[in-house]
């Protein structure tokens, strides 16, 4: 039996993880037809079918799954060796693809990216602002950044920047023409900017004071799926918004937005960078995580 090359084994691993000839070929820098030919040749040489193919999907056979289960750790270990050698010679390069919320990306641009890019000019950062939580493995991302409570439980999460505080804000012009808000239940008589979660469910605003907790399904004629857009709508005087404080810090300092129900604030555990536990952590990702831990401010 002809022994497969490193290139062929990497191709099988990538296709097995992506379950898509198109995505795997893009990640490997190959034409789709070239990848298909490579797989057929390897299956012929091994004398066993590794993948089931249809016009719409690709799946592993039992033999293919067995090969991938035993092959992946070996290839990851070899990647670790090669990356560590590169690191010891100060050769840091590659592209780091990250799916994140718009606020997380804004935070990275403000506090992390300039210093990181200056220190590692050969590492390219590719951020995708996505409101919905995505399968980062299937979508070809190295990592994601989201609220800790939104990170899938089977993923490795690296907390960043400390807890986040959710606050209720409105523009002075809106407050001037509407009744005062002194208790969360007063929101039921207000025009609120509601939030639609990626699941399609409408988010209920959460409040806590001493032993009392409130979850309010607020009224309103405007529903958005982005905290940044909700903050912008509040700034335009369209209603009351409920967002993490980092979205409105500048507007609060300038007086363009006013906080309501400050003594009812609640905190989230904060944001985290996350990635699959069985995926090799590249040197670029390791360096970026280190930079995030050092550079991100701790929000209260």
FENBEL-V388110 format. One record per pair of residues at least 4 apart in sequence whose ideal C-beta (glycine too) atoms are under 8 Angstrom apart, sorted by the first residue. I is the first residue (numbers start at 1). GAP is how many residues later the second one is. D is the distance in whole Angstrom. If there is no record, write none. Layout:
I:GAP:D, I:GAP:D
This chain:
1:44:6, 1:45:7, 1:46:8, 2:43:5, 4:4:4, 4:5:5, 4:8:8, 4:38:6, 4:41:7, 4:42:8, 5:4:7, 6:4:6, 7:4:6, 8:4:7, 8:30:6, 8:33:8, 8:34:5, 9:4:6, 9:62:6, 9:66:6, 10:4:6, 10:18:7, 10:65:7, 11:4:6, 11:13:7, 11:17:6, 11:19:7, 11:24:6, 11:27:5, 11:28:7, 12:4:6, 12:27:7, 12:30:7, 12:38:7, 12:52:8, 12:55:7, 12:56:7, 12:59:7, 13:4:6, 13:55:6, 13:58:6, 13:59:6, 13:62:6, 14:4:6, 14:10:5, 14:13:6, 14:14:6, 15:4:8, 15:5:8, 15:6:7, 15:9:4, 15:20:7, 15:24:7, 15:36:7, 15:43:7, 16:34:8, 16:35:8, 16:44:6, 16:48:6, 16:49:8, 16:52:4, 17:7:8, 17:51:8, 17:120:6, 18:5:4, 18:6:4, 18:9:7, 18:119:8, 18:120:7, 18:122:7, 19:38:7, 19:39:5, 19:40:7, 19:119:7, 20:4:6, 20:38:6, 20:118:8, 21:4:6, 21:11:5, 21:14:6, 21:15:6, 21:37:6, 22:4:7, 22:10:6, 23:4:6, 23:115:8, 23:117:6, 24:4:6, 24:11:6, 25:5:5, 25:6:6, 25:7:5, 25:9:7, 25:10:5, 26:114:7, 27:113:6, 28:7:7, 30:4:5, 30:5:5, 30:8:8, 31:4:7, 32:4:6, 33:4:6, 34:4:6, 35:4:6, 36:4:6, 37:4:6, 38:4:6, 39:4:6, 39:11:7, 39:12:6, 40:4:6, 41:4:6, 42:4:6, 42:8:7, 43:5:7, 43:6:6, 43:7:5, 43:8:8, 46:4:7, 48:13:8, 48:15:5, 49:12:5, 49:14:7, 49:15:7, 50:10:7, 50:11:6, 50:13:6, 50:14:4, 50:17:6, 51:7:6, 51:8:7, 51:9:6, 51:10:7, 51:13:6, 52:6:7, 52:7:5, 52:8:7, 52:9:6, 53:4:8, 53:5:6, 54:4:8, 60:4:4, 60:5:4, 60:8:6, 61:4:7, 62:4:6, 63:4:6, 64:4:6, 65:4:6, 66:4:7, 67:4:5, 68:4:6, 70:4:7, 71:4:6, 72:4:6, 72:206:7, 73:4:6, 74:4:7, 75:4:6, 75:205:8, 76:4:6, 76:204:4, 77:4:7, 78:4:6, 79:4:6, 79:201:5, 79:203:8, 80:4:6, 80:200:7, 81:4:6, 82:4:6, 83:4:6, 83:199:6, 83:200:4, 84:4:6, 84:199:8, 85:4:7, 86:5:4, 86:6:7, 86:7:8, 86:197:6, 87:4:7, 87:5:7, 87:196:5, 91:31:8, 92:28:5, 92:30:6, 92:31:6, 92:191:6, 92:192:7, 92:195:6, 93:29:4, 93:30:6, 93:191:8, 94:28:8, 94:29:6, 94:30:7, 94:188:6, 94:189:8, 94:190:4, 95:28:8, 95:29:4, 95:30:8, 95:31:6, 95:189:8, 96:27:6, 96:28:7, 96:29:6, 96:30:7, 96:46:5, 96:47:8, 96:186:7, 96:188:5, 96:189:6, 96:192:6, 97:29:4, 97:31:7, 97:43:6, 97:44:5, 97:45:5, 98:27:7, 98:28:7, 98:29:5, 98:30:7, 98:43:6, 98:44:6, 98:45:5, 98:46:7, 98:47:6, 98:175:8, 99:29:5, 99:31:5, 99:35:5, 99:37:6, 99:40:7, 99:42:5, 99:44:8, 99:45:5, 99:46:8, 100:4:4, 100:5:5, 100:8:7, 100:27:6, 100:28:7, 100:29:7, 100:30:7, 100:44:7, 100:45:4, 100:46:7, 101:4:7, 101:28:7, 101:29:7, 101:30:7, 101:44:7, 101:45:6, 101:126:7, 102:4:6, 102:27:4, 102:29:8, 102:124:6, 102:125:8, 102:126:5, 103:4:6, 103:124:6, 103:125:6, 103:141:7, 103:143:6, 103:144:6, 104:4:7, 104:41:4, 104:42:7, 104:167:6, 105:4:6, 105:22:5, 105:24:5, 106:4:6, 106:122:8, 107:4:6, 107:5:8, 107:54:7, 107:139:7, 107:164:8, 107:189:7, 108:4:5, 108:5:6, 108:19:7, 108:37:8, 108:184:8, 109:4:5, 111:184:5, 111:185:6, 111:186:6, 112:4:6, 112:179:6, 112:180:6, 112:183:5, 112:184:7, 113:4:6, 113:12:6, 114:4:6, 115:4:6, 115:176:7, 115:180:6, 116:4:6, 116:7:8, 116:9:8, 116:171:8, 116:172:7, 116:175:5, 116:179:8, 117:4:6, 117:6:8, 117:8:7, 119:172:8, 120:164:8, 120:167:6, 123:161:5, 123:164:7, 123:165:8, 125:163:8, 128:13:7, 130:4:6, 131:67:6, 131:94:5, 131:95:5, 132:66:4, 132:93:8, 133:11:8, 133:13:6, 133:17:6, 133:19:8, 133:65:6, 134:4:8, 134:5:5, 134:7:7, 134:10:7, 135:4:6, 136:4:8, 136:5:4, 136:6:8, 136:7:7, 136:8:5, 136:138:8, 136:139:7, 136:140:7, 137:4:8, 137:139:6, 137:142:7, 142:133:7, 142:140:7, 142:142:8, 142:143:5, 143:130:5, 143:131:6, 143:132:4, 143:142:6, 144:7:8, 144:129:7, 144:130:5, 144:131:7, 145:15:7, 145:126:6, 145:127:7, 145:128:5, 145:129:8, 146:4:4, 146:5:6, 146:125:7, 146:126:7, 146:128:7, 147:4:8, 147:17:7, 147:121:6, 147:122:7, 147:123:7, 147:124:6, 147:125:8, 148:9:6, 148:11:6, 148:120:7, 148:121:4, 148:122:6, 148:123:7, 148:124:5, 149:119:7, 149:120:6, 151:4:6, 151:6:5, 151:121:6, 151:123:5, 152:122:7, 154:123:7, 155:119:4, 155:120:7, 155:121:6, 155:122:7, 156:118:6, 156:119:6, 156:120:7, 156:121:5, 157:115:4, 157:116:7, 157:117:5, 158:114:6, 158:115:5, 158:116:7, 158:131:6, 158:134:8, 158:135:8, 159:110:7, 159:111:6, 159:112:8, 159:113:5, 160:110:7, 160:111:5, 160:112:6, 160:113:6, 160:132:5, 160:133:7, 160:136:5, 161:109:6, 161:110:6, 161:131:8, 161:135:4, 161:136:6, 161:137:6, 161:138:6, 162:108:5, 162:135:8, 162:136:4, 162:137:6, 162:138:7, 163:104:5, 163:105:6, 163:106:6, 163:107:5, 163:136:7, 163:137:7, 164:80:5, 164:81:7, 164:82:7, 164:103:7, 164:104:5, 164:105:8, 164:106:5, 164:107:7, 164:135:5, 165:79:7, 165:80:5, 165:100:6, 165:101:8, 165:102:5, 165:103:8, 165:134:7, 165:135:6, 166:40:7, 166:76:6, 166:77:7, 166:78:6, 166:79:7, 166:99:7, 166:100:6, 166:101:7, 166:102:7, 167:75:7, 167:76:7, 167:77:8, 167:78:5, 167:81:7, 167:92:5, 167:95:7, 167:98:6, 168:13:8, 168:19:8, 168:37:7, 168:72:6, 168:73:7, 168:74:5, 168:91:7, 168:92:4, 168:93:5, 168:96:8, 169:62:7, 169:65:5, 169:71:7, 169:72:6, 169:73:8, 169:74:7, 169:79:6, 169:82:8, 169:83:7, 169:88:4, 169:89:7, 169:90:6, 169:91:7, 170:4:5, 170:5:5, 170:64:6, 170:69:7, 170:70:5, 170:71:7, 170:87:7, 170:88:6, 170:90:6, 171:4:7, 171:63:6, 171:64:6, 171:65:7, 171:66:4, 171:85:7, 171:86:6, 171:87:7, 172:4:6, 172:83:7, 172:84:8, 172:86:6, 173:4:7, 173:64:4, 174:4:6, 174:17:8, 174:60:8, 174:63:5, 174:64:8, 174:65:7, 174:66:7, 175:5:8, 175:83:6, 178:12:6, 178:13:7, 179:7:7, 179:10:6, 179:11:8, 180:6:7, 181:5:4, 181:6:6, 181:9:6, 181:59:7, 181:79:5, 181:80:6, 182:4:6, 182:79:8, 183:78:8, 184:21:7, 184:23:4, 184:30:4, 184:32:5, 184:77:6, 184:80:6, 185:29:7, 185:31:7, 186:4:7, 187:5:6, 187:18:7, 187:29:5, 187:31:5, 187:32:8, 187:53:7, 188:28:7, 188:30:7, 188:31:6, 190:28:7, 190:29:7, 190:30:8, 190:49:7, 190:50:5, 191:28:7, 191:29:6, 191:30:7, 191:47:7, 191:48:4, 191:49:7, 192:13:8, 192:26:4, 192:27:6, 192:28:4, 192:47:5, 192:48:5, 192:49:8, 192:50:8, 193:27:6, 193:29:5, 193:30:8, 193:31:6, 193:37:5, 193:40:5, 193:41:6, 193:45:6, 193:46:5, 193:47:7, 193:48:5, 193:49:8, 194:8:6, 194:9:7, 194:24:6, 194:26:5, 194:28:7, 194:29:4, 194:30:8, 195:7:7, 195:8:4, 195:28:7, 195:29:6, 195:30:7, 195:32:8, 195:35:6, 195:47:7, 196:4:7, 196:5:8, 196:6:6, 196:7:7, 196:27:5, 196:28:7, 196:29:5, 197:4:5, 197:5:7, 197:6:5, 197:28:8, 198:27:7, 202:15:7, 202:21:7, 204:11:5, 204:12:6, 204:13:5, 204:14:8, 205:10:7, 205:11:5, 205:13:6, 205:37:5, 206:7:7, 206:8:7, 206:9:6, 206:60:5, 207:6:7, 207:7:4, 207:8:8, 207:9:7, 207:54:6, 207:57:4, 207:58:8, 207:59:6, 208:4:7, 208:5:5, 208:6:7, 208:56:7, 208:57:8, 208:58:5, 209:54:6, 209:55:5, 214:50:7, 218:22:8, 218:24:8, 220:19:6, 222:11:6, 222:16:6, 222:17:6, 224:5:5, 224:6:5, 224:9:7, 225:4:8, 226:4:7, 227:4:6, 227:16:5, 227:17:6, 227:20:5, 228:4:6, 228:19:6, 229:4:6, 230:4:7, 230:11:4, 230:12:8, 230:13:5, 230:17:8, 231:4:6, 231:10:6, 231:12:5, 231:16:4, 231:17:5, 231:20:7, 231:26:8, 232:4:7, 233:5:4, 233:6:7, 233:8:6, 234:4:7, 234:5:7, 234:6:7, 234:7:4, 234:9:8, 234:14:8, 234:23:6, 235:16:6, 235:21:6, 235:22:6, 240:20:7, 241:7:8, 243:4:5, 243:5:6, 244:24:7, 244:55:8, 245:4:6, 245:7:8, 245:54:6, 246:53:6, 248:4:5, 248:9:5, 249:4:7, 250:4:6, 251:5:4, 251:6:4, 252:4:8, 252:5:6, 252:6:8, 252:7:7, 261:4:8, 270:29:7, 273:16:6, 273:19:6, 275:4:6, 275:6:7, 275:10:7, 281:4:5, 281:5:6, 282:4:7, 283:4:6, 284:4:6, 285:4:6, 286:4:7, 287:4:6, 288:4:6, 289:4:7, 290:4:7, 291:4:6, 292:4:5
